[in-house]
């Protein structure tokens, strides 16, 4: 499942690599103007494994994921893998995420476990990414090395358990909220190493405004984690420690 906004040049390389693996493709397209709409529609008309959800405006990454997840569940898929459309996520690493899903409910592609890497990144971007992960872990208590990443594989049963309609995050904080909800429910979560590269074409959708919005949302997720964990654990206890602020 791939959120798309103005990624035509990258999609020309990404879609064939996904089809070669025999994967079904669900693109959630938000009002692209660069030819992505026409490309996706052509692919869908030629290949029944390609489906497209067209949305009338740029409605936010989180809502794109929710709509895509809900559609995948309705279509009866047993597993759903999410990835970016800009080729920063390597399609060749999809099998390792799906293999790990055999004994997990959610698999995180991680840049920061042993074997993961971010080749070509500037020092500034490395520092910013590391800070985002540390900031998220400090506020939420989540123990994962890469809580903000967007290369993930889910069991459909995991997505059904997360109450997608209740998710409040609309931007990049969506990744953290989904992980927080899964962790609070005691689901089996694994991290596997990935190589995260710079996009080949186009410009990043991560603006300073979006980044600040995501950072401001994280403290709210600490309260979510605590309440969800208590609800799930009940009298059995088992709350993971949360930092004091």
N, C-alpha and C positions, 0 to 999 in steps of 0.2 A: 504494500500500500504506500503510495507516493503522493505527498502534497506537491502541487505544481503551481508556480506563478512565474511566467516568462522564463522558461528553461528549455526552449526549443532545441538549441544547438546541443545541449547536454543530453536531451532525451534521444536524439538521433543515435547516440552511442549506447545509452543505458538500456533502452527497450530491447534491442537485439540480444544483448548479453543476458537479460532476464529470460527471454524466450528460449534461448539455448539451454537454459537449466530446466525447462519445462514448467516454469512458474506461471501461475495466473497473476495478472497485473491489474490493480485497481488504482487509477489516478484520480485524485481529488483536485480539480482544476479551478483556480480562483481568478477569473476575468483576465486571462493573459492576453497580451496584444502583440506578441512577437512571433506568432505562428504556432504556438504550442497547442492551441485549440484544434486547428486544422490537422496537425500531425497526429494528435491523439485520436481524433475522430476517424482518420484514415486507417490507423492501426486497428481500432476497434471494429471497423467495417470488414477488415481482412481476417482478423483473428478473434475467434470467440473467447479466447482466454484474456483478452484485453477489455476492460470496462472503464468508463469515464463518468465521473460525477461532475457536472458543470455547475458552478456557483456564480451568482451575478456580480459579485464584488470580492475584494480582498477582505475576507471576513475573519482572518486570524488563524494562526497555525493550529491552536488548540481545537477550534471548532472543526477544522478540516480533518484532524485526526479522529475526533469523535464521530463525525459523519461517516468517515471511511470505516472505522471499526464497526459501527452499527450496521453498515451495509454488508461487510464481510461476514458478520454473524448471521444476518438474515439470509445470506447466500449459502450458508451451511459449511463454511470453511472451518477446519479443525485447528488451524494455526494461521497466524497473521504476522508477517514481518513488515516493519516500517523502516523506511530509509529515505534519505534526501534524494532529490532529483538532479543534483548538481555534480554527481560523480565524486564527491568527497568521500562517500562510502563505496567501498570496492565490492562490486557484485560477486567477485570470486570468493569473498569471505562469507557469503550467505550460507553455504553448507555447514560451516562451523557453528553458526548460531543455531541453525535448525537441528544439528546433531546434539547440541547441548540442551535443547528443549526436550529431549527424550526423558531426562530426569529432572526437569525444572518446570516451573509455571511461567517464568519470565526470564529471558536471557538478555543481558545488557552487553552490547558491543562496547568495549572499554579501551580508551586511548592510554590508560595509565596503569593497567596491570602488566605483569611481565610479558613481554612480547608485543605490547601495543606501542604505537608511535605516531608522531605528527610531523612527518618530513616536510620541509619547506616553510615551516612556520617562523615568523619573526619572534624575537625575544619578547616584544610587547604582547603579542598574542598568546604566547606560552604563559606569561605571567598572568594575564587576564583570565585565561581558561583555568589555570590552577587556583587562582583566587576564587573564581565562581564555584568550583567544586568544594574548596575548603569552607567558604562562606555558607554554602548549602548544608554541608555536614555539621558545621558548628550550630546552626539554628535548628536543624531537624533531628540530629542524632543518627541520620542514615549512615550506615557503615560502608557505603560503596565508593569505589575510587573515582567513578565517573558518573555522578548522578544526573548530569545535565545532557548526556549524549542522546542522539536521536536514531541510532541504529540498534533496533531491538526486535526480539521475536517473542510472541505471546501465544499461549494456548487460547483457543476461543473461550474455554471455560474461565480462564483468568479474566478476560475482558468482560464477560458476563458478570463476574463477581464484583467488579469495580464500581458499579453504579455510574456509568458514563454520563448520564444526564445530570448528575450532581457535581461534576467537575466544573470548577469556577474559572480556572486559568484559561486565558484565551491566547496568550503569546507563548514565548519560550519557556515560561515557568510551568507549562503543561507537562513537560517531561518530568519535572520534579514531583508535581502533584500525583501523577500516575504512579510513579515509583513509591512515593510516600504511602499512597493508599494500598498498594500491593504489599509493601513491607508491614504495614500496620495489621493487615489481615493474616500475617504469618505465612505468606506464600513462599514457595521455593524460588529463590532468585540467584542466578549465577552471572558472573562476568567472564567474558572471553575476550582475548586481545584482538584489536583491530588496528589497521593503519588508516589514519584520517588525513586525507590530502586536501590541498587547496582546490577549490572549484576550477574547472577548466575554462568555462565561459561565463559571462555575465557578472553581476555584482551581488554581494551578500545582502540578504534581507535583514541582517542583524544590525539595526541602527542603535545609536546611543540611547535614544528614547526607549526602544524596546528592551535594551539591556537594563536600564534603570527600572523599568516597569517590572521586569523579572526579579531583580534584586529586592524590590519593595514587596513582592508577593511571597518571598520565601519565609519571613517570620510568621505569616499567617499559616503556612503549612506546618510549622511546628505544633501549633494548636490542633490542627487537623490530625497529625500523626498521633498525638497524645489521646485525643478523644476516640479515634478509630481503634487504637490499640486497646484501650480500656473496654470498649464495646465488644471487641472480639475476644479478648482474654477473659473478661469477666472475673469471676472469683478465682480463676487459675493463676492470676498474676502474670509474670513474664514480661512486664514492660521493660523495654531497653532503656538505658539511662539517657535522660535528656539534659542538656546543659542549662545552667541558670543564667538568666540575662536580666 
